[in-house]
């Protein structure tokens, strides 16, 4: 999923850019998939775009889903939004589930999944307070920001516990927003100690559609539980490709006269 940001160009002037998260795309390549990007797709072309892919990854971004999509106004001025991304990602989530296309989402992407399906968000976890720190220190190095910051508990006997082989594990955490009301159709698979949903999935397990507030795409080579999450997505993509490949009809040659 592309994001849209104003960055400085080589002359120091602000300029609009369409960007993709390097960690997500590099992870897909390392796992044998080929990422593609379709920025600013008009709603009428989303179906055509989905005809060409076997999975969707909605990655993180420093921007937030605009709260008007869940019936609220921004709680303060100066919040950073990306409505061009919202315009593609929200209908794309719904369409992917309708068509059975594997979907995995991290951080902002997980919030998009929740909002797209009718849920809402806490606009500021810092304002809520609580015992768990979900956000990074801006003065930390990038590696430190993506370190495992707190633990989550899996739904006992749930799908995530089966995938990871763990009932409780530590996760990265770089977000100031999170699920307030979980969308209809989503099942909470892991929560932080303050009760915040950290992983959810579409209720029908035959449809691979997962949302993670943390970042399995970072550190999947070092952390077996992250690797198992990413492997499950990769397997779902290959299964989708095999299912949509046309079955070769046997060629029957006429008998020689």
C-alpha positions in Angstrom: 0.0 0.0 0.0 1.4 3.3 -1.0 1.6 6.3 1.3 1.7 10.0 0.3 4.1 12.3 2.0 5.6 15.8 1.6 9.3 15.5 1.8 12.3 17.7 1.0 13.7 17.3 -2.5 17.4 17.6 -3.4 17.2 21.4 -3.3 15.5 21.5 0.1 12.0 22.4 -1.3 8.9 20.6 -0.1 7.6 18.1 -2.7 4.9 15.5 -2.7 6.1 11.9 -3.0 4.4 8.5 -3.2 6.4 6.1 -1.0 6.4 2.4 0.2 7.8 1.1 3.4 11.1 -0.6 2.6 10.9 -3.1 5.4 7.7 -4.6 4.1 8.7 -4.7 0.5 12.1 -6.2 1.3 10.6 -8.8 3.5 8.2 -9.9 0.8 11.1 -10.2 -1.7 13.1 -12.2 0.8 10.2 -14.6 1.3 9.8 -15.2 -2.4 7.0 -12.8 -3.3 7.2 -9.9 -5.7 5.6 -6.6 -4.3 3.9 -4.3 -6.7 2.3 -0.9 -5.9 -0.8 0.8 -7.4 -1.0 4.3 -6.0 -4.1 6.4 -6.1 -6.2 3.7 -7.8 -9.7 5.0 -8.6 -12.4 3.0 -6.8 -13.7 1.7 -10.1 -10.4 0.1 -10.9 -9.8 -1.7 -7.7 -11.4 -4.9 -9.0 -9.1 -4.9 -12.0 -6.1 -4.3 -9.7 -7.0 -7.3 -7.6 -7.2 -9.5 -10.6 -3.4 -9.2 -10.9 -2.3 -10.0 -7.3 -2.5 -12.9 -4.9 -2.2 -11.0 -1.6 -2.3 -7.6 0.0 0.0 -6.0 2.5 -1.0 -2.8 4.3 2.1 -1.4 6.0 2.7 1.3 8.6 3.0 5.0 8.1 3.5 8.1 10.3 0.0 9.3 9.2 -3.4 8.4 10.7 -6.7 7.3 9.2 -8.9 10.4 9.2 -11.4 10.1 12.0 -14.3 11.2 9.8 -14.3 7.6 8.6 -15.5 6.5 12.0 -17.7 9.4 12.7 -15.4 11.7 14.7 -13.5 14.9 14.3 -9.7 15.2 14.9 -9.1 15.8 18.6 -6.5 18.4 18.0 -5.0 20.5 15.3 -1.9 19.5 13.4 -2.6 15.7 13.2 -1.1 14.1 10.1 -3.5 12.4 7.8 -3.2 10.8 4.3 -6.6 10.9 2.8 -5.3 9.7 -0.6 -4.3 6.5 1.0 -7.6 6.2 2.9 -9.4 6.5 -0.4 -7.7 3.4 -1.7 -7.1 1.3 1.4 -10.5 1.4 3.0 -12.5 0.1 0.0 -9.6 -2.2 -0.8 -9.9 -4.0 2.5 -13.6 -4.7 2.1 -13.1 -5.8 -1.5 -10.2 -8.2 -0.6 -12.3 -9.9 2.0 -15.3 -10.2 -0.4 -13.0 -11.8 -3.0 -11.1 -14.0 -0.6 -7.7 -12.4 -1.4 -5.1 -12.9 1.4 -4.6 -9.7 3.5 -2.1 -8.8 6.1 -1.8 -5.4 7.8 0.6 -3.8 10.2 0.4 -0.7 12.4 -1.5 1.9 10.4 -2.6 -0.9 8.1 -4.3 -2.7 11.0 -6.2 0.5 11.9 -7.3 0.7 8.3 -8.7 -2.8 8.5 -10.6 -2.0 11.6 -12.1 1.3 10.3 -12.9 -0.2 6.9 -15.0 -2.9 8.5 -16.9 -0.5 10.8 -14.7 -0.1 13.9 -13.2 3.0 15.5 -9.9 4.1 17.0 -8.5 5.8 20.0 -7.0 8.9 18.5 -4.3 9.3 21.2 -3.1 6.5 23.4 -0.8 9.0 25.2 -3.9 11.0 26.3 -5.4 7.8 27.8 -2.4 7.1 29.9 -2.3 3.5 31.3 0.4 1.0 32.2 1.6 0.1 28.7 3.8 2.4 26.6 2.8 1.7 22.9 4.8 4.5 21.3 8.4 5.0 20.5 10.8 7.6 21.8 11.6 10.0 18.9 15.2 10.3 20.1 15.9 6.6 19.9 17.7 5.0 16.9 15.5 3.2 14.3 16.6 -0.2 15.6 15.7 0.8 19.2 12.3 2.0 18.1 11.5 -1.4 16.6 12.7 -3.3 19.6 10.2 -5.5 21.6 8.6 -3.0 23.9 5.8 -4.9 25.7 4.1 -8.2 25.7 0.8 -9.5 24.4 -1.4 -12.4 25.4 -3.0 -14.6 22.7 -6.6 -15.8 22.8 -6.3 -19.2 24.5 -6.7 -21.9 21.8 -6.9 -19.2 19.1 -5.5 -19.1 15.7 -2.5 -16.8 16.6 -1.5 -19.1 19.4 -1.5 -22.0 16.9 0.5 -20.0 14.3 3.2 -18.7 16.7 3.3 -21.6 19.1 3.1 -19.1 22.0 0.5 -18.0 24.4 2.3 -14.8 25.3 5.2 -13.0 23.7 6.9 -9.6 23.4 6.2 -7.3 20.4 7.4 -4.1 18.8 5.2 -1.1 19.4 5.3 2.2 17.5 1.8 3.6 17.5 -0.1 6.4 19.1 -3.5 5.2 18.0 -5.3 1.8 18.4 -8.6 0.0 18.4 -11.3 1.5 20.4 -14.3 -0.5 19.1 -13.4 -3.7 17.2 -15.2 -3.9 13.9 -18.0 -6.4 13.4 -16.6 -9.5 11.8 -13.2 -9.2 13.4 -12.0 -11.5 16.2 -9.4 -10.3 18.8 -6.5 -12.7 18.7 -4.0 -10.9 21.0 -4.2 -8.1 23.6 -1.7 -6.0 25.5 -1.8 -5.9 29.3 -3.9 -2.8 29.2 -6.6 -4.6 27.1 -5.7 -2.9 23.8 -6.2 -5.2 20.8 -2.8 -6.0 19.2 -3.9 -8.7 16.7 -7.2 -9.5 15.0 -8.5 -11.5 12.1 -11.6 -12.0 10.0 -13.9 -14.4 11.8 -13.9 -17.0 9.0 -10.5 -18.6 9.1 -10.9 -19.8 5.5 -10.2 -16.1 4.6 -6.7 -15.1 5.5 -7.2 -11.5 6.7 -5.1 -10.5 9.7 -4.3 -7.1 11.3 -1.3 -6.7 13.6 -0.7 -3.5 15.6 3.0 -4.7 15.9 5.5 -5.3 13.2 6.1 -9.0 12.2 7.8 -7.8 9.0 10.6 -6.3 11.1 12.9 -8.9 12.6 11.2 -11.9 11.2 14.6 -13.5 10.5 15.5 -13.2 14.2 12.2 -13.9 15.9 10.5 -17.3 15.1 7.0 -16.1 16.0 7.3 -13.2 13.5 8.6 -15.7 10.9 5.6 -18.0 11.4 3.2 -15.1 10.9 4.9 -14.0 7.7 5.1 -17.7 6.5 1.4 -18.1 7.0 0.7 -15.1 4.8 3.1 -16.3 2.1 1.5 -19.7 2.1 -1.9 -18.1 1.8 -0.7 -16.1 -1.2 0.7 -19.2 -3.0 -2.6 -21.1 -2.3 -4.6 -18.2 -3.8 -2.4 -18.3 -6.9 -2.8 -22.0 -7.3 -6.6 -21.7 -6.9 -6.9 -19.1 -9.6 -4.6 -20.8 -12.2 -6.6 -22.3 -15.0 -6.7 -26.0 -15.1 -5.0 -27.4 -18.2 -7.3 -29.4 -20.3 -5.8 -32.6 -21.7 -5.2 -32.5 -25.4 -6.6 -35.4 -27.3 -5.0 -36.0 -30.6 -7.0 -37.7 -33.4 -6.1 -41.2 -34.1 -4.0 -41.7 -37.3 -6.1 -42.8 -40.3 
